[in-house]
Amino acid sequence: MSRVRKLIAAAASFAFLVQVETAFPQSADPSREAHRALGEGRYLDAVDWARDAAFGSGAPDRGSAVFSTWLQIHPFIGGTLDPLAIEPGPPTEPLDPARAERYRRADVRDAVREIAARAAGTRLVILNEAHHSPRDRAFALEVARALRPLGYSILAAEAFTNYVDADEGRRALAALAADGFPRRRTGHYVADPMFGDFVRQALAMGYRPAAYEATGSDHSGGWPERIARREQAQAEALAEILRRDPQVRLLVYVGFSHAAEAPVASAEGEDEWMASRLKRISGIDPLTIDQTVIDETSARRRAYRDLAAPRLGRRPGILFLGGAPMVEGQYAGAVDLQVVHPPLRLVRGRPDWLLRIGRRPVAIPRRLLSATGRRLVQAFAANEPADAIPLDQIVVEAGRPPPPLMLPRGAVRWQVQDPATRR
């Protein structure tokens, strides 16, 4: 696992509020301001301040929590990673010949169709994401669409804010379901427009939301002990949902290793993650799916992906060898399926996977463009309030052709944000 991926996985392994309080104890740290700005819906300020904190003294410390913060929230304003987050060029070391040969020889099946076919045989599907990847959330929307006709009716997301007070938590979920759209308080990662629309469209399909993140405040002990407490609490919360309704079918959306249904090797030995614990507690064999191993940030991972890319086309695929799904990397033997996404292709500066989920390019009204500097242009569903999550947003710069916003059909209201220095 690359250093950047280790950082992302580590920084994302605790709830958002815990991360803020433990990683950034100094109130003057700009990264705290970034989190605060994001919580207030000031996306451009949040990204700018996180970047300033990460890059202000030159080359960033890619092992720092503030770099992780910037890496995760930058894609909220446009849907793609900043080029500075991507390891440039070809791999610095040769590929493993045996692994490379597997990618060359593998057959490709459409990922959504394969997942739907296998999901019919269980009542529990667990899909992971990389927390810096709106593309993963777009794919999750495709999966949710395919599973709904099979009777899947609950979307349980690690990203949904959970509450220590159970009654408060129930009220929050009831309000989310009644609204039919997420608000800023729904969850930190849900503030990403793509995550927000995944939730919005899932609710419109008839999914009910469920929060299951651990709410305990015990952060004592080392890394393995903290993982164990959190994973056990998550698994028990999901098992209770399954126990209350023996017929219900769940789509559980997690980050990184939480989808592993078998222990995963780590520097400390082996970690048992949520899916493994849930499988044991519930007695249900889940369909577990990884979409994070082939990562755009790593030159080595891109090189393996490119060996299979000619057979992928423009849709995500599952690689098969000898009729069996191919699972590579740290989750080999720990998940059932592994999604390989095609190489990123930009259409008028926007990722083409937005077209695949039904978005269409809409020109930004000229009155919203600024004569100087940078500006964030946002589009919200016209009938949603000020604290709703935008449908899409993009940074425009004076003197450069503006990219389009990629929007679903329906009326929108426009809004702009200028950098804090221009206010």
C-alpha positions in Angstrom: 0.0 0.0 0.0 1.4 3.4 -1.0 2.2 6.0 1.7 -0.7 8.2 0.5 -3.2 5.3 0.7 -2.0 4.4 4.2 -2.5 8.0 5.2 -6.0 8.2 3.7 -7.0 4.9 5.3 -5.6 5.9 8.7 -7.1 9.4 8.7 -10.5 8.1 7.6 -10.6 5.3 10.2 -12.1 7.5 12.9 -15.3 9.6 12.9 -14.9 13.1 11.5 -15.3 14.9 14.8 -12.8 12.7 16.5 -10.3 13.4 13.8 -10.7 17.1 14.1 -10.2 17.1 17.9 -7.3 14.8 18.0 -5.3 15.6 14.9 -5.7 19.4 15.1 -5.5 20.4 18.8 -4.3 24.0 18.1 -7.3 26.3 17.5 -5.1 28.5 15.1 -4.3 25.6 12.8 -5.8 26.4 9.4 -6.9 22.8 8.9 -9.4 23.3 11.7 -10.7 26.4 9.8 -11.0 24.2 6.8 -13.3 21.7 8.6 -15.3 24.5 10.1 -15.7 26.2 6.7 -16.9 22.9 5.2 -19.4 22.4 8.0 -20.8 25.9 7.1 -21.0 25.2 3.4 -18.0 27.4 2.5 -16.4 24.9 0.1 -14.0 27.2 -1.6 -12.6 28.6 1.7 -12.3 25.0 3.1 -10.3 23.7 0.1 -8.1 26.9 0.0 -7.3 26.8 3.7 -6.6 23.1 3.6 -4.3 23.5 0.7 -2.5 26.5 2.3 -1.9 24.4 5.4 -0.6 21.4 3.4 1.5 23.3 0.9 2.2 26.7 2.6 5.9 25.9 3.3 6.6 24.3 -0.1 6.5 20.5 -0.7 3.7 19.0 1.5 4.2 16.4 4.2 2.3 13.6 2.6 2.2 11.8 5.9 0.3 14.6 7.6 -3.3 14.7 8.6 -3.8 18.1 7.0 -2.6 16.7 3.6 -5.2 14.0 4.0 -7.8 16.6 4.7 -7.0 18.5 1.5 -6.8 15.3 -0.5 -10.3 14.3 0.6 -12.1 17.6 0.2 -10.5 19.0 -2.9 -12.6 16.7 -5.2 -15.8 18.2 -3.6 -15.3 21.2 -6.0 -15.3 19.5 -9.4 -15.2 15.8 -8.9 -11.6 15.0 -9.6 -8.3 14.9 -7.7 -5.9 17.8 -7.9 -3.0 16.8 -10.2 -0.7 17.4 -7.2 -2.3 14.5 -5.4 -1.4 12.1 -8.2 1.9 10.3 -8.4 3.2 11.3 -11.8 4.8 9.2 -14.6 5.3 5.5 -14.8 6.1 3.3 -11.8 9.6 3.7 -10.3 9.9 -0.1 -9.9 9.0 -2.9 -12.3 5.6 -4.5 -12.0 5.3 -8.0 -10.5 5.4 -10.2 -13.6 2.9 -12.8 -12.3 0.4 -10.1 -11.3 0.8 -8.2 -14.6 0.1 -11.4 -16.5 -3.1 -11.9 -14.6 -4.3 -8.4 -15.6 -3.3 -9.2 -19.3 -5.2 -12.5 -19.4 -8.3 -11.6 -17.4 -11.7 -11.6 -18.9 -13.9 -8.6 -18.0 -17.6 -8.6 -16.9 -19.8 -5.6 -16.4 -19.4 -4.7 -12.7 -23.0 -3.6 -12.0 -24.6 -6.6 -13.7 -22.2 -9.0 -11.9 -23.0 -7.4 -8.5 -26.7 -7.5 -9.1 -26.6 -11.2 -10.1 -24.7 -12.1 -7.0 -26.7 -9.8 -4.7 -29.9 -11.8 -5.4 -28.4 -14.7 -3.3 -27.9 -12.7 -0.1 -29.6 -9.9 1.9 -26.4 -8.0 2.7 -24.2 -6.1 0.2 -21.2 -4.2 1.5 -19.5 -1.8 -1.0 -16.5 0.3 -0.1 -15.1 3.6 -1.3 -11.9 5.7 -1.3 -12.8 8.8 0.7 -11.2 11.0 -1.9 -13.2 9.6 -4.8 -16.5 11.1 -6.0 -16.3 8.5 -8.8 -16.7 5.7 -6.3 -19.9 7.4 -5.1 -21.3 7.6 -8.6 -20.7 3.9 -8.9 -22.5 3.3 -5.6 -25.5 5.1 -7.1 -25.4 2.7 -10.1 -25.3 -0.2 -7.7 -28.2 1.1 -5.6 -30.3 1.4 -8.8 -29.5 -2.2 -9.7 -30.3 -3.6 -6.2 -33.6 -1.8 -5.6 -35.6 -4.1 -7.8 -34.2 -7.0 -5.9 -35.8 -5.8 -2.7 -32.9 -3.9 -1.1 -34.5 -1.2 0.9 -32.0 0.2 3.4 -29.0 2.3 2.7 -26.7 2.1 5.7 -23.7 4.5 5.3 -20.7 4.9 7.6 -20.7 8.5 6.5 -24.1 9.3 8.0 -23.8 11.3 11.3 -24.7 9.1 14.2 -25.7 10.3 17.6 -24.9 9.2 21.1 -28.5 9.9 22.0 -30.5 7.2 20.2 -33.7 9.3 20.1 -31.8 12.2 18.5 -30.4 9.7 16.0 -33.8 8.4 15.1 -35.2 11.9 14.7 -32.3 12.8 12.4 -32.8 9.8 10.1 -36.6 10.4 10.1 -36.0 14.0 9.0 -33.5 12.9 6.3 -36.1 10.4 4.9 -38.9 13.0 5.1 -36.8 15.7 3.4 -35.7 13.4 0.6 -32.3 15.2 0.4 -29.2 15.5 2.6 -28.2 18.6 4.5 -24.8 19.7 5.7 -25.4 18.0 9.1 -26.1 14.6 7.4 -22.4 13.8 7.4 -18.9 15.1 6.6 -18.4 13.1 3.4 -22.0 13.6 2.3 -21.0 17.2 1.7 -19.5 16.0 -1.5 -22.1 16.9 -4.2 -21.7 13.4 -5.7 -22.2 11.7 -2.3 -25.1 14.0 -1.6 -26.8 13.1 -4.9 -26.2 9.4 -4.3 -28.2 9.8 -1.0 -30.8 12.0 -2.7 -31.5 9.6 -5.5 -31.4 6.5 -3.2 -34.1 8.1 -1.0 -36.2 8.9 -4.2 -35.9 5.2 -5.1 -37.4 4.2 -1.8 -34.3 3.4 0.3 -34.5 4.2 4.0 -31.3 5.6 5.6 -29.6 4.0 8.5 -26.6 5.3 10.5 -24.3 2.9 12.3 -21.0 4.7 13.0 -19.6 4.0 16.4 -20.5 6.8 18.9 -18.3 5.8 21.9 -15.8 8.3 23.2 -13.2 5.8 24.4 -10.0 6.5 22.4 -7.6 4.7 24.7 -5.1 2.1 23.7 -3.2 1.6 20.5 -4.3 1.3 16.9 -5.5 -2.3 17.0 -7.6 -1.7 20.1 -9.3 1.3 18.7 -10.0 -0.5 15.4 -11.5 -3.4 17.3 -13.8 -1.2 19.4 -15.0 0.7 16.4 -15.5 -2.3 14.1 -17.4 -4.2 16.8 -19.7 -1.3 17.5 -20.5 -0.9 13.8 -21.1 -4.6 13.3 -23.4 -4.8 16.3 -25.5 -1.9 15.1 -26.0 -3.4 11.6 -26.7 -6.8 13.0 -29.5 -5.3 15.1 -31.1 -3.9 11.9 -31.0 -7.4 10.3 -32.3 -9.0 13.5 -35.3 -6.7 13.8 -36.5 -7.5 10.3 -35.5 -11.0 9.0 -36.6 -10.1 5.5 -34.9 -6.8 5.1 -32.0 -6.4 2.6 -29.2 -3.9 3.2 -26.8 -2.0 1.0 -24.0 -1.0 3.4 -21.6 1.7 2.1 -18.3 1.9 3.8 -14.7 3.3 3.5 -11.8 1.1 2.5 -11.1 -1.9 4.8 -14.5 -2.0 6.6 -15.7 -4.1 3.6 -13.2 -6.9 4.4 -15.0 -10.1 5.5 -11.8 -11.7 6.6 -8.9 -10.4 8.7 -6.4 -8.2 6.8 -2.7 -8.2 7.4 -1.3 -5.0 9.0 2.0 -3.9 10.6 0.6 -5.1 14.0 -0.5 -8.5 12.7 -4.1 -8.9 11.5 -7.0 -6.5 11.8 -10.6 -7.8 11.9 -12.8 -5.2 10.2 -16.5 -4.6 10.4 -17.7 -6.9 7.6 -15.9 -9.9 9.1 -17.5 -9.2 12.5 -20.9 -8.6 11.0 -20.7 -11.9 9.1 -19.9 -13.8 12.3 -22.6 -12.0 14.5 -25.4 -12.2 11.9 -24.6 -15.5 10.4 -25.2 -13.9 6.9 -22.5 -14.3 4.2 -22.4 -10.8 2.7 -21.5 -9.9 -0.9 -18.4 -7.7 -0.3 -17.0 -5.4 -3.0 -13.9 -3.4 -3.1 -13.4 -0.5 -5.6 -10.3 1.1 -4.0 -7.3 -1.1 -4.8 -6.9 0.4 -8.3 -6.2 4.0 -7.3 -5.5 7.0 -9.6 -3.0 8.3 -7.0 -0.5 5.5 -7.5 1.5 5.1 -10.7 1.9 1.4 -10.0 -1.8 0.8 -9.6 -2.6 2.7 -12.7 0.0 0.6 -14.6 -1.7 -2.6 -13.6 -5.2 -1.2 -14.5 -3.9 -0.1 -17.9 -3.1 -3.7 -18.8 -6.8 -4.5 -18.6 -8.1 -1.2 -19.8 -8.5 -2.1 -23.5 -11.2 -4.7 -22.5 -12.9 -2.4 -20.0 -14.4 0.0 -22.4 -15.9 3.0 -20.6 -17.7 1.1 -17.9 -16.4 -0.4 -14.6 -15.6 -4.1 -14.8 -14.9 -7.2 -12.7 -11.8 -9.1 -13.8 -12.2 -12.9 -14.0 -9.6 -15.7 -14.4 -10.7 -19.3 -15.0 -14.3 -18.3 -14.2 -13.4 -16.9 -10.8 -13.3 -13.2 -9.8 -9.8 -11.8 -9.5 -9.1 -9.9 -6.2 -5.7 -8.4 -5.9 -3.7 -6.4 -3.3 -4.4 -6.2 0.4 -8.0 -7.5 0.1 -7.1 -10.8 -1.7 -9.2 -13.4 0.1 -11.1 -10.8 2.1 -13.7 -9.5 -0.4 -15.8 -11.3 -3.1 -15.5 -8.9 -6.0 -13.1 -6.1 -7.0 -14.1 -3.3 -9.3 -11.7 -1.9 -11.9 -12.6 1.5 -13.1 -11.6 2.7 -16.6 -9.0 5.4 -16.9 -10.4 8.9 -16.3 -11.5 10.7 -19.4 -12.4 14.4 -19.2 -15.2 15.8 -21.4 -15.1 19.6 -21.5 -13.0 19.4 -18.4 -15.5 17.2 -16.5 -15.2 13.5 -15.7 -17.1 11.3 -18.2 -18.5 9.1 -15.5 -20.9 11.9 -14.8 -22.5 11.3 -18.2 -22.9 7.6 -17.3 -25.1 8.3 -14.3 -27.4 10.6 -16.3 -25.8 14.0 -15.8 -25.8 16.5 -18.7 -23.6 19.6 -19.3 -25.2 22.9 -18.5 -23.5 26.2 -19.4 -22.9 28.5 -16.4 -24.9 31.7 -16.9 -22.6 34.6 -17.9 -23.9 36.8 -15.1 -22.3 34.4 -12.6 -18.8 34.7 -14.0 -16.3 37.0 -12.3 -14.2 39.5 -14.1 -11.2 38.9 -11.7 -9.7 35.9 -9.9 -11.4 32.6 -9.0 -15.0 31.9 -8.1 -16.9 28.8 -7.1 -20.2 28.4 -9.0 -22.8 26.1 -7.4 -26.1 24.7 -8.6 -28.7 23.5 -6.0 -32.0 21.8 -6.5 -34.5 24.7 -6.7 -36.8 23.3 -4.1 -34.1 22.6 -1.5 -33.1 25.0 1.3 -29.8 26.9 2.0 -28.2 24.1 4.0 -28.8 21.4 1.3 -25.9 19.8 -0.5 -25.3 21.3 -4.0 -26.0 19.1 -7.1 -22.7 20.2 -8.6 -20.1 23.0 -8.3 -17.0 24.0 -10.1 -14.3 26.7 -9.8 -14.1 29.2 -12.7 -11.3 31.6 -13.4 -11.5 35.0 -15.1 -10.1 34.9 -18.6 -10.5 31.2 -19.1 -13.4 29.3 -20.7 -15.6 28.0 -17.9 -16.3 24.3 -17.8 -20.0 23.3 -17.6 -21.8 22.1 -14.6 -23.0 18.5 -14.9 -26.6 18.5 -13.7 -29.6 16.1 -13.6 -32.8 17.3 -15.2 -34.9 19.7 -13.1 -35.0 23.3 -12.0 -31.9 24.7 -10.2 -31.0 27.8 -8.2 -27.5 29.3 -8.6 -25.1 30.5 -6.0 -21.5 31.7 -6.0 -18.7 31.7 -3.5 -15.6 34.0 -3.8 -12.4 33.3 -1.8 -12.2 34.7 1.7 -9.6 37.2 0.6 -12.2 38.9 -1.7 -14.9 39.2 0.8 
